[in-house]
Every structure is written in C-alpha cells, then in structure tokens.
Amino acid sequence: MRIALSLSAAAVAALLTAACGQQDADTDAAAQDSAPAETEMADAGKDIPEADGGEADAGPVDLAPEQGETEADENLQEAEAWLAENAERDEVQVTESGLQYEVLEAGPEDGESPSPFDWVCADYTGELVDGTVFDSSREGGRKPLAYPAAGFIPAWIEALSMMKPGDRWKLYAHPELAYGPEGAGGVIPPNAALVFDMELLGVLNGDDVPRNDQGQPDPDYNCAETL
C-alpha cells in the first residue's frame, strides 16, 4: 500500500485508512493497528484451515499460504472487472490514481478542502461491492468520525483533498487504495474493492478533540455538534 492505512471500522475491529473509527473500542483498535485508514486501519487476520480428521498434524499446513494467494488473486480479478464496469457509468468520475467517485450532494462552493494535516468530521458507510455493510458511523447510535485526514486509507485521503464541507460522495476504491492483499479485520477480504458513502461535515481543530487514555478520539465526542 502506498500510504499507511488507518480507517476506523467498528465491524473491522477496524476504518479508516483505512478505512474506514473512534466510535467504539473495536474501532479504536482498528485505527491503531492500521498500516493506511478509518479504517481507520486494522491489520488483516487470515484464518488458517485446520487439518481434517480431528487431531492436528504435527507439521505445518503448507496449503494455507497457497489458498490465501489464490483467494487474493481471484478477488483482485473480480475487483478490477467490477470497477471497470462501474467506471463506464456517466455519474462516475475517475482520478489519475484510479479512484472512482460519484457526487451525491454538493456543499457550498466557497468551502475549503481539508489538508492531510487537518482533522475532519465525517459520516460514512463502508460496503463490499455486494452491498454487505462492514462499518458505518450512521448506525448503532454512533457519532460522526473525528480523525486526522492523513490517518485514513489512500482512497479517503485523496477524496478528502478534493471535497468541501457539505459534500457527500460515493467512493469506489481499488484494493490498492484500500486494504490491499491483506484485507482487514476478518470482514474485508484480501484484495476487495470497497464502496464508501462519505459526507464531509467539516474541518476540525485537532487540539479541541478530546482523547481517551490511548490518545484516540473520545467515542462519546460528537464532532458535528461543534461545527
């Protein structure tokens, strides 16, 4: 991955970046373990299959790495095929990096886009391309995400650099702009393309964001109320 990920993601034990946050203990762990994002993000864990027959073999399971590589390769082919088709839609714009985005709502034109050094307040929902939601700040009584813009997965970092407060975009992220061949938290498969419905609520002064004992944003903090 080209940029360290740390997207907060509750379901990911993740978001973040990557991606996807500070909303609960699982999300805090995701942000700290991140390599980009979010995701806010979490290190991927791969299950090692147990040998059939009850008792474990004395030696290592040599097939696990090959199976993992096969899954990652297949997922990458599927992700690239899905993204290639999605890019043909008139509503979708594609950047030089390959990030695809669709403008759902536009904020005031005179707004200022956050820099990587700014903290942002954002609402988001992260999905796999089959519609499976793996994380959302809009569900379960959670609060909008407050986090440094540079702490997310590459897809978020790039999108935020173009968005203005009040913008709501749909992002379609190639695995290289998300969690890559490692996936994340057991819920984002290796080399999965991801879809984010993200709204930039505003830009924050990081010094004003309350933190917990681990230095992560307080999950009870509602950044939207301070804007």
Secondary structure, DSSP 4 states (H G I P E B T S, - for coil): --S---B--TTTT--------TTSHHHHHHHHH-----B--PPP--PPPPPSSSSPPSS--THHHHHHHHHHHHHHHHHHHHHHHHTTSTT-EE-TTS-EEEEEE---TT--PPPTTSEEEEEEEEEETTS-EEEETTSTT---EEEEGGGS-HHHHHHHHH--TT-EEEEEE-GGGTTGGG-BTTTB-TT--EEEEEEEEEEE-GGGS-B-TTSSBPTT--GGGG-
